[in-house]
Amino acid sequence: MLRLCFCCVFFFIFLPNNVKLLDNGLARTPPMGWMSWGYYMCGDHCEELPEKCLDEKLILSVVDAFYNEGYQEAGFEYIIIDDCWSERKRDENGRLVADKKRFPRGMKFIADYIHARGLKFGMYTNIATVTCMQYPGSFGHFRTDAKTFADWGVDYLKVDGCFVGEDVLNNAYIKLGSQLNDTGRPMVYSCSWPYYIQYIHSKVPDFEAISQHCNMWRNYHDVQLYWPALKMIFKHFEDEYEELSRHHGPGKWNDPDMLIFGTDTLTESQSRVQIAVYVMLSAPLLLSCDMTKITAYEKKLLQNLDLMAVGQDPLGVMARPHKLQESVTLWVKRHLPMKGNKFHSYSFAIVNVDSQPHLIYFFPKIYGTDSKDGYTVMDIFSRDFIKNVTFHEPIEVTVPPDDVIMYTFFPL
Ligand code: GLA
């Protein structure tokens, strides 16, 4: 016992600064919100492309849509400005400055507008000296920038990883995270660290370290506005399930990148698939679109509280994929509510990414629904309780092309 205590004292006295862990208490469920990049991209050519302009008007329009149109009640909370928001030069004190034309009242004004409506504000920087789009980056300015973001009232910071080597990635994310902590303002820390390690430097990310220092992190390539890009993201999470799921849970999330709703890209069934896979993964749900372009059907999905409850389940389990056929994956997620302290609820999402329908037959029991009292089954998209089942009944369904059937089993 005494020896153990000596060890503790030694550990705390000699704990080097750069291994201070992120412990901000944030993102206990996967963050939900909106981020500019997916649809608006850089958005800095406002005269030539006014419909893709990243400016104050756009951000306030998203805030108003969240506040007035039911998104906030469904859990959408963070409004995040991605790359290309700043002036090309820092001010005379070395501080970042918001683009004076596009954000004439500055970022504090936007933060106040967001906070007044009970929502949260996110911003972006890069770990190198410039951002991916060549705007000023944070390298060499971690302390100043952390303070600037805190002073502005930022609640979430996305930190990209362009243009630096592996060593910088592995050290700088930790250093910047500790500067964010030192501001005393809790900010969700979203890192792109593993993406760059794996896909730019062809190395294996240290997810143990990443998950100790970041609240969420990008795993894979940027989502594109076309359906095959989504299929590749799903495949990545299927292929890497064992490793990714180990480091995933409250406060630390793998991030498959944005939803592409509201961009006229997906059919209704494809939009069902994207949202189903994301909630099953317990992934962050970040929209990126003109909020007025979200279709009535997409809005219904985004405001389907049974679906959102699966995504926001406090256990934060990443669904396990089971390949039932070449193009059919059954995702299984254990979640709350529980019956007593033994039997969980389970969601089953049967995803077919083929252009043909597939008939599927399986026994839910072998994936965990083994309560002898049986289950009541909800179809998550229609939101109907469709039947009660005993624990050994099979499920037989035909899943249409590019579609998903999603059932939740609640223990009786
Ligand atoms: C990278 C990121 C994107 C976006 C852009 C901005 O590509 O992965 O999400 O932030 O940079 O330049």
Residues whose N, C-alpha, C, O or C-beta is under 5 A from the ligand:
A	BS01	GLA	W37 D82 D83 C132 M133 D222
